[in-house]
Amino acid sequence: MTPYRFVGRTAVVTGAAGGMGEQLAHGLAARGSELVLVDRDALRLDEVAESIRAGYPGLTVETLVADLADRAAVIALAEGIRERHPRLGLLINNAGVALGGRFDQVSIEEFEWVMAVNFTAPMLLTHHLLPSLVAEPGSHLVNTSSLYGLIAPPGQSAYSSSKFALRGLSEVLRSELRDLGVGVTTVHPGGVRTRIAESARIAAGVPADDVEEHQRIFAALLTYPPEKAAADILDAVRRRRGRALIAPTAKLPDLLARLLPETHMRVITTLTGLVARRGQAKAGVRK
């Protein structure tokens, strides 16, 4: 496929009120795209939109507030976007939620909440907005999976399940949509420095004493700048890459999973512990 053209096209970005989504919005504006920004945090979303409008007064920046865990709200969101934008250049399903806890510690309701936001919402948005993408020759779809859509660490049953599911859907769509002129990129971020560690839920069944330690370890692993991650993603879109591994913390585990399909998690768990302890030690020195 020819390189993706950003200028003059409309891009939809979910999870745009912070982290990679916010940086993707700024990066798209810098490349000349009109924007439809979606998030459940109305206040932060408005702040992002106002910042972009101030920097790029010639661009249209539309904001839509929606809870992607609500199936009816997602369908209404998609139908509204399709009605206003019968032609879309780019859909980036970036929004996601995290939940820590072993499978036996996670309730069915918690598991289904993660699946609703991380898999069902992107699936519904893609399904309902596909006619708008097909109507724009050379359009593109981005689904943000995760490192945990490549490997499946203990304590991440719900999150990994959702991200593996999104990866599978994306890989099917890559083959199916090529002949329709729609490119597809699956993004697998590693330790990108966003608010996900602060906003991640811990399953109700996890002992209280384990929660703080879990969050500390998680935060110590998030070191890759979100603005660099966004630039990497948009470069992958421009080049029509099918898969984008973001940060060395995604690339090395992916390699290990390929080389050691049955035993890679033991190696990764050991390496993760070492990196987390080093990160915590550096944080302690900075304090």
C-alpha positions in Angstrom: 0.0 0.0 0.0 1.1 3.6 -0.6 2.3 5.6 2.5 -0.6 6.9 4.6 -1.4 10.6 4.0 -2.3 12.5 7.2 -3.0 16.0 5.8 -6.7 16.9 5.3 -8.1 13.6 6.7 -10.2 13.0 9.8 -8.8 10.8 12.5 -10.7 9.3 15.5 -8.7 8.7 18.6 -10.1 7.0 21.7 -8.5 7.5 25.1 -7.4 10.9 24.0 -7.4 12.7 27.4 -4.0 11.5 28.5 -0.9 9.3 27.9 -0.4 8.0 24.4 -3.8 9.1 23.2 -3.1 12.7 24.1 0.3 12.5 22.3 -1.3 10.8 19.3 -3.8 13.7 19.1 -1.0 16.3 19.1 1.1 14.3 16.6 -1.9 14.0 14.2 -2.6 17.7 14.5 1.0 18.5 13.7 0.7 16.3 10.6 -2.5 18.1 9.4 -5.3 15.8 10.5 -8.7 16.9 11.6 -9.6 15.3 14.9 -12.4 13.5 16.7 -11.2 12.9 20.2 -13.0 10.4 22.6 -12.6 9.8 26.3 -14.7 9.4 29.4 -12.8 12.2 31.3 -14.6 15.3 30.0 -12.4 17.8 31.8 -9.0 16.4 30.7 -10.3 15.9 27.2 -11.4 19.5 26.9 -7.9 20.6 28.1 -6.2 18.5 25.4 -8.6 19.8 22.7 -8.1 23.5 23.8 -4.3 23.0 23.7 -4.5 21.6 20.1 -6.9 24.3 19.0 -4.5 27.0 20.3 -1.6 25.5 18.5 -3.4 24.6 15.3 -6.3 27.1 14.9 -7.0 25.9 11.3 -7.9 22.4 12.3 -11.3 21.1 13.5 -11.1 19.4 16.9 -14.3 17.6 18.0 -14.6 16.1 21.5 -16.9 13.3 22.5 -17.4 11.9 26.0 -18.3 8.2 26.3 -17.8 5.3 28.7 -16.5 2.5 26.5 -17.6 -0.1 29.1 -21.2 0.8 28.2 -22.1 -1.2 25.0 -25.1 1.0 24.1 -23.0 4.1 24.6 -20.3 2.8 22.3 -22.8 2.0 19.5 -24.4 5.4 19.9 -20.9 7.0 19.7 -20.0 5.1 16.6 -23.3 5.8 14.8 -22.9 9.5 15.7 -19.4 9.7 14.3 -20.4 7.8 11.1 -23.3 10.2 10.5 -21.1 13.3 10.8 -18.1 11.7 9.1 -19.1 9.4 6.2 -15.5 9.3 5.2 -12.7 8.7 7.8 -9.0 8.5 7.2 -7.9 6.9 10.4 -9.4 5.2 13.4 -7.1 4.6 16.4 -8.6 2.4 19.1 -6.2 3.4 21.8 -8.4 3.5 25.0 -7.8 0.7 27.5 -8.0 -0.3 31.2 -5.9 -2.5 33.3 -6.7 -4.9 36.1 -4.3 -6.8 38.3 -5.0 -10.1 40.0 -4.9 -13.8 39.5 -7.8 -15.5 37.7 -9.2 -16.9 41.0 -9.0 -13.4 42.6 -10.9 -11.6 39.7 -14.7 -11.5 39.8 -16.7 -12.2 36.6 -17.9 -8.6 36.6 -14.3 -7.3 36.8 -13.2 -9.6 34.0 -16.1 -8.6 31.7 -15.4 -4.9 32.4 -11.9 -5.3 31.1 -13.1 -7.2 28.0 -15.8 -4.6 27.3 -13.4 -1.7 27.2 -10.3 -3.4 25.7 -11.9 -5.7 23.2 -15.7 -5.2 22.7 -15.5 -1.4 22.3 -12.8 -1.5 19.6 -14.6 -4.3 17.8 -17.9 -2.3 17.8 -16.3 1.0 16.8 -14.4 -0.8 14.0 -17.6 -2.6 12.8 -19.8 0.5 12.8 -17.1 2.8 11.3 -15.8 0.4 8.7 -18.1 1.9 6.0 -16.6 5.3 6.6 -13.1 3.9 6.4 -13.8 2.0 3.2 -15.4 5.2 1.7 -12.0 7.0 2.1 -9.4 5.4 -0.2 -6.2 4.6 1.5 -7.6 4.8 5.1 -6.1 3.0 8.1 -7.1 1.3 11.3 -4.9 1.1 14.5 -5.7 -1.2 17.4 -3.6 -0.8 20.5 -3.0 -4.2 21.9 -0.1 -4.6 24.4 3.0 -6.4 25.3 0.5 -8.6 27.2 -1.1 -9.4 23.9 2.2 -11.1 23.0 3.0 -12.7 26.4 0.7 -13.7 29.2 2.2 -13.0 32.6 0.7 -14.3 35.9 -1.7 -11.9 37.5 -2.9 -10.5 34.1 -5.6 -13.0 33.1 -8.3 -10.4 32.2 -6.0 -7.9 30.6 -4.0 -10.4 28.6 -7.2 -12.1 27.4 -8.5 -8.8 26.1 -5.3 -7.8 24.4 -4.8 -11.2 22.8 -8.4 -11.0 21.5 -7.7 -7.6 20.0 -4.5 -8.8 18.5 -6.3 -11.8 16.9 -9.1 -9.6 15.5 -6.5 -7.1 14.1 -4.5 -9.8 12.3 -7.7 -11.1 10.6 -8.7 -7.6 9.6 -5.3 -6.9 8.2 -5.9 -9.7 5.6 -9.5 -9.0 5.0 -9.3 -5.2 4.6 -6.3 -5.0 2.4 -8.3 -5.6 -0.8 -10.7 -2.8 0.4 -7.8 -0.4 0.6 -7.8 -0.2 4.4 -4.4 -0.7 6.2 -4.3 -2.2 9.7 -1.6 -1.8 12.4 -1.6 -3.7 15.7 0.3 -1.8 18.3 2.1 -3.6 21.2 3.4 -1.0 23.7 5.9 -2.1 26.4 6.6 0.0 29.4 5.2 3.4 28.2 5.1 6.1 30.9 1.4 6.9 31.2 -1.2 7.1 34.1 -2.1 3.4 33.6 -0.2 2.4 36.8 -2.2 5.0 38.8 -5.5 4.2 37.2 -5.2 0.4 37.1 -7.7 -1.5 39.1 -6.7 -4.3 41.5 -9.1 -7.2 41.6 -11.3 -7.2 44.7 -9.9 -10.6 45.7 -6.3 -9.4 46.0 -5.1 -9.0 49.6 -4.7 -5.4 50.6 -1.0 -5.9 51.6 -0.2 -6.9 48.0 -1.8 -3.9 46.3 0.8 -1.2 47.0 3.7 -3.5 46.1 2.0 -4.5 42.8 1.5 -0.8 41.8 5.1 0.1 42.8 6.5 -2.6 40.6 4.2 -1.8 37.7 5.1 1.9 37.9 8.8 1.2 38.0 8.6 -0.6 34.6 7.0 2.4 32.8 9.9 4.4 31.5 9.3 5.0 27.7 8.1 8.5 27.0 4.5 8.6 25.6 5.4 11.3 23.1 8.0 9.0 21.6 5.6 6.1 21.6 3.0 8.2 19.7 5.6 9.2 17.2 6.6 5.5 16.7 2.9 4.6 16.2 2.3 7.3 13.6 5.5 6.4 11.8 4.2 2.8 11.6 0.9 4.1 10.2 2.7 6.2 7.6 4.7 3.2 6.5 1.7 0.8 6.7 3.4 -1.5 9.1 1.2 -4.4 10.2 2.7 -4.6 13.7 4.4 -2.0 15.9 6.4 -3.0 19.0 6.9 0.0 21.1 9.9 0.3 23.4 12.7 -2.3 24.1 10.5 -3.7 26.9 8.2 -5.0 24.2 10.8 -6.2 21.7 12.9 -8.4 24.0 9.9 -10.3 25.5 8.5 -10.8 22.0 11.8 -12.3 20.9 12.0 -14.6 24.0 8.4 -15.8 23.4 9.4 -16.8 19.9 12.6 -18.5 20.9 11.3 -20.1 24.1 7.6 -20.7 23.5 7.1 -22.8 26.7 9.6 -21.3 29.1 9.9 -17.7 28.2 7.7 -16.5 31.1 10.2 -17.8 33.7 13.0 -15.8 32.1 10.8 -12.7 31.6 9.6 -12.8 35.3 13.2 -12.9 36.5 14.2 -10.0 34.2 11.2 -8.0 35.2 12.0 -8.4 38.9 15.5 -7.1 38.3 14.4 -4.1 36.2 11.7 -3.2 38.7 14.1 -3.3 41.7 16.6 -1.2 39.8 13.8 1.3 38.9 12.6 1.4 42.5 16.2 2.0 43.7 16.7 4.9 41.3 13.3 6.4 42.4 14.5 6.2 46.0 17.7 8.0 45.2 15.9 10.8 43.3 13.7 11.3 46.4 
